[in-house]
Amino acid sequence: GGIITQTPKFLIGQEGQKLTLKCQQNFNHDTMYWYRQDSGKGLRLIYYSITENDLQKGDLSEGYDASREKKSSFSLTVTSAQKNEMAVFLCASSKPRDWGSSYEQYFGPGTRLTVL
Amino acid sequence: GDSVTQTEGLVTLTEGLPVMLNCTYQTIYSNPFLFWYVQHLNESPRLLLKSFTDNKRTEHQGFHATLHKSSSSFHLQKSSAQLSDSALYYCALSDRSGSWQLIFGSGTQLTVMP
């Protein structure tokens, strides 16, 4: 087994502020993901990383930066927080791609962002 | 590109009645993986079911689904709904050809009433 931890659990920011969210996993998974979840809008992929130092843009990457410092950690930066923004940011990881792996993703508990 | 369609945004039913949540998909690849994730209030999504075998029923925690490649469907069913089944359900698609992404549907909010 393993676990994904996300910090902070709650993040309150000011308009225009740069905000960083962190994710750690001890599954020893190669691939990690950042999703944004807005009420009524499902899960939208922001960035993902296949391996350390790799970054791939998702559909919602504009306004965000990401960093994969090492295999176990993946950070997301909101480059300029938008006023009245509220969302949950979910980190996930998945097994390496090999025969027999079905690529299911395991999710962390989330970071709830509120921008004042 | 690949896509997943969940036609019902909201499903409300009475405890004890059967549950069926629809999921259809579109992909150019012949070996898709299909998943159902469940997300309870204030929790993160967790895997409920997965399948890549055509016409084989997969079951977990009272829920079941069968992948039908002929109709590109992976509907989620349960014979008798419980109050604790109230949650947001996502259908998702992956393929074994190399994509690293899961393609999620828009989700179905299931509410079970007493």
Interface residues (C-beta under 8 A of the other chain):
Chain A: T31 K41 G42 L43 L45 Y48 I50 Q56 G58 L90 S94 R97 S102 Y103 E104 Q105 Y106 F107 G108 P109 G110
Chain B: F33 F35 E43 S44 P45 R46 L47 K50 F52 Y90 S94 G98 W100 Q101 L102 F104 G105 S106 G107
